Amino acid sequence: MSFKMTHEQELARKIALEFAEREIIPHRDKLRVEDEEFEEQLAVKEAKAGFHLAMIPRDEGGTGLGQVGRVVMEEELSAAYPRMVSSLHREFAYVFAKATGGVVKEKWMPLILKGEASAAPFINEPQGGSDLMNYTTTARRDGDDWIINGRKCFISDGHKVEFGMILLKTGDPKDPATRGARSMTAFIVEEDMPGYKVERVEKSMAGNLTATVSFTDVRVPGNYIVPPGVGRGISPVFLAVWDVGRMGISAMLLGCILGSCRSSIQFAKERVLYGKPIHDLQAIKHRIADMYIDLAASRALTYRAAWLRDQGMNSSQEQSIAKYYCTQAAIRASLHAINIHGGSGVMDEYMPQMYYRYAPCLIAGGGTDEIMKDTIAASAINGANPVMGANPAETSGFYIL
Ligand SMILES: Cc1cc2nc3c(=O)[nH]c(=O)nc-3n(C[C@H](O)[C@H](O)[C@H](O)COP(=O)(O)OP(=O)(O)OC[C@H]3O[C@@H](n4cnc5c(N)ncnc54)[C@H](O)[C@@H]3O)c2cc1C
């Protein structure tokens, strides 16, 4: 078993680190005060650097770096400053366009390759959350088209994305053939479709933005249904949420851990007490050791889940384990960093408080801790992922996001 990064993966980390040192770290103040113009410019620079091309194979115009290459780059970008890396929405755009194919792929691929298209999953609903079967957004057939009505909330950057993959109900609760999981269909929706409206934008405690988007009689052509088709929407949506969302979130959490480690080491070398740098104090050393243990374990879990996907293998259980572990580890590591920095740790101009505020913002996205544990346990008990395999989830209310 080889744990060695390939030359391309090492290079990917170096490129991301150099980008971060040039374009992010010197400008952290602008990110801290949420300077929108700067954030837009940075997103354009990230697109030009081609970070979003990692998941796209070379023969489709990407860099073909794969999940591992993508994770190490997003880890470095997030370590420089924890935030929703812009490549995530561009990766969603690629995965959605590819899964849908046909006219959707033709329309969006040229823009995706240039980094000019971004997308989000439109899954979560106010009255549903983890409980998918309680969702009320629907689509009804009208000739060759479908008419969508409903509302989705907490959509990451939902006010900015050009399109999304929406999961909604097309089934009849009275018909055993189209209820339960069979009632859910995935469509592509575009922000310029009449009836698509951004209703409100909410900000988390770390500054990331989510939107509530409503759909009023939004007409969508039949070829915007995501294969495998009507009543089969859960698999493509969740594959995308796992591959792009959970892996990307784990990478951003790795960034919080790595950034906490780096800032703590630097501070512990510079801060002198009792005539010596504080890293000579055993209690400080032990905090640093704890952080590095969490960094090593989180990387091992995340890189392995990413590597399995690069081999074309299912890694939904590994991805859930990685996301769950990285969330806990990032909260622990950033709290250690705050402690090591003393009073400075909670001050605006020091990074630890930023990592500490950002990590919990990633708990719910892509599925809460409890849902991660349920997914892990379901795989362990059934030997299969509950969404992908035949199991009781097909007919009962369940919660997997
Ligand atoms: C920053 C951020 C970004 C997001 N981005 C997106 C996005 O782009 N697209 C999108 O569709 N959604 C997005 N979400 C929504 C996210 O997926 C949901 O918040 C998440 O699925 C949980 O739903 P909820 O918030 O309604 O919590 P609820 O489902 O109401 O959960 C409340 C509590 O109950 C627990 N719980 C729920 N079910 C069970 C169970 N079966 N067993 C034990 N405990 C349970 C939960 O773990 C939690 O502790 C985002 C959320 C956040 C915070």
The ligand as a MOL file (V3000), in Angstrom:
LIG
                    3D

  0  0  0     0  0            999 V3000
M  V30 BEGIN CTAB
M  V30 COUNTS 53 58 0 0 0
M  V30 BEGIN ATOM
M  V30 1 C -23.2950 26.6650 6.0030 0
M  V30 2 C -24.3220 25.7500 5.4280 0
M  V30 3 C -24.3190 25.4850 4.0600 0
M  V30 4 C -25.3030 24.6580 3.5000 0
M  V30 5 N -25.3210 24.4790 2.1350 0
M  V30 6 C -26.3440 23.7580 1.5810 0
M  V30 7 C -26.4690 23.6570 0.1640 0
M  V30 8 O -25.6700 24.1880 -0.5940 0
M  V30 9 N -27.5230 22.9410 -0.3240 0
M  V30 10 C -28.4520 22.3350 0.4860 0
M  V30 11 O -29.3650 21.7140 -0.0180 0
M  V30 12 N -28.3560 22.4360 1.8350 0
M  V30 13 C -27.3390 23.1390 2.3930 0
M  V30 14 N -27.2460 23.2560 3.7570 0
M  V30 15 C -28.2870 22.6620 4.5700 0
M  V30 16 C -27.8370 21.4280 5.3350 0
M  V30 17 O -27.7030 20.3490 4.4500 0
M  V30 18 C -28.8520 21.2020 6.4430 0
M  V30 19 O -28.6890 22.2380 7.3870 0
M  V30 20 C -28.6750 19.8410 7.1020 0
M  V30 21 O -29.0530 18.8200 6.2150 0
M  V30 22 C -29.4970 19.7200 8.3850 0
M  V30 23 O -30.8090 20.1400 8.1930 0
M  V30 24 P -31.4510 21.1630 9.2590 0
M  V30 25 O -30.5670 22.3400 9.3490 0
M  V30 26 O -32.8470 21.3890 8.8870 0
M  V30 27 O -31.3660 20.3910 10.6340 0
M  V30 28 P -32.3850 19.2540 11.1170 0
M  V30 29 O -32.4810 18.1920 10.0800 0
M  V30 30 O -33.6550 19.8840 11.5620 0
M  V30 31 O -31.6160 18.6640 12.3490 0
M  V30 32 C -31.7570 19.1840 13.6920 0
M  V30 33 C -31.0200 18.2430 14.6280 0
M  V30 34 O -31.6300 16.9480 14.5920 0
M  V30 35 C -30.6440 15.9690 14.3130 0
M  V30 36 N -31.2130 14.8710 13.5400 0
M  V30 37 C -31.8970 14.9360 12.3820 0
M  V30 38 N -32.2450 13.7080 11.9760 0
M  V30 39 C -31.7400 12.8330 12.8910 0
M  V30 40 C -31.7730 11.4410 13.0550 0
M  V30 41 N -32.3850 10.6730 12.1600 0
M  V30 42 N -31.1740 10.8860 14.1390 0
M  V30 43 C -30.5610 11.6740 15.0570 0
M  V30 44 N -30.5140 13.0170 14.9690 0
M  V30 45 C -31.0860 13.5910 13.9090 0
M  V30 46 C -29.5910 16.6970 13.4950 0
M  V30 47 O -28.3530 16.0150 13.4800 0
M  V30 48 C -29.5430 18.0120 14.2340 0
M  V30 49 O -28.7530 17.8660 15.3750 0
M  V30 50 C -26.2690 24.0730 4.3360 0
M  V30 51 C -26.2380 24.3080 5.7150 0
M  V30 52 C -25.2860 25.1400 6.2520 0
M  V30 53 C -25.3010 25.3980 7.7400 0
M  V30 END ATOM
M  V30 BEGIN BOND
M  V30 1 1 1 2
M  V30 2 1 2 3
M  V30 3 2 2 52
M  V30 4 2 3 4
M  V30 5 1 4 5
M  V30 6 1 4 50
M  V30 7 2 5 6
M  V30 8 1 6 7
M  V30 9 1 6 13
M  V30 10 2 7 8
M  V30 11 1 7 9
M  V30 12 1 9 10
M  V30 13 2 10 11
M  V30 14 1 10 12
M  V30 15 2 12 13
M  V30 16 1 13 14
M  V30 17 1 14 15
M  V30 18 1 14 50
M  V30 19 1 15 16
M  V30 20 1 16 17
M  V30 21 1 16 18
M  V30 22 1 18 19
M  V30 23 1 18 20
M  V30 24 1 20 21
M  V30 25 1 20 22
M  V30 26 1 22 23
M  V30 27 1 23 24
M  V30 28 2 24 25
M  V30 29 1 24 26
M  V30 30 1 24 27
M  V30 31 1 27 28
M  V30 32 2 28 29
M  V30 33 1 28 30
M  V30 34 1 28 31
M  V30 35 1 31 32
M  V30 36 1 32 33
M  V30 37 1 33 34
M  V30 38 1 33 48
M  V30 39 1 34 35
M  V30 40 1 35 36
M  V30 41 1 35 46
M  V30 42 1 36 37
M  V30 43 1 36 45
M  V30 44 2 37 38
M  V30 45 1 38 39
M  V30 46 1 39 40
M  V30 47 2 39 45
M  V30 48 1 40 41
M  V30 49 2 40 42
M  V30 50 1 42 43
M  V30 51 2 43 44
M  V30 52 1 44 45
M  V30 53 1 46 47
M  V30 54 1 46 48
M  V30 55 1 48 49
M  V30 56 2 50 51
M  V30 57 1 51 52
M  V30 58 1 52 53
M  V30 END BOND
M  V30 END CTAB
M  END
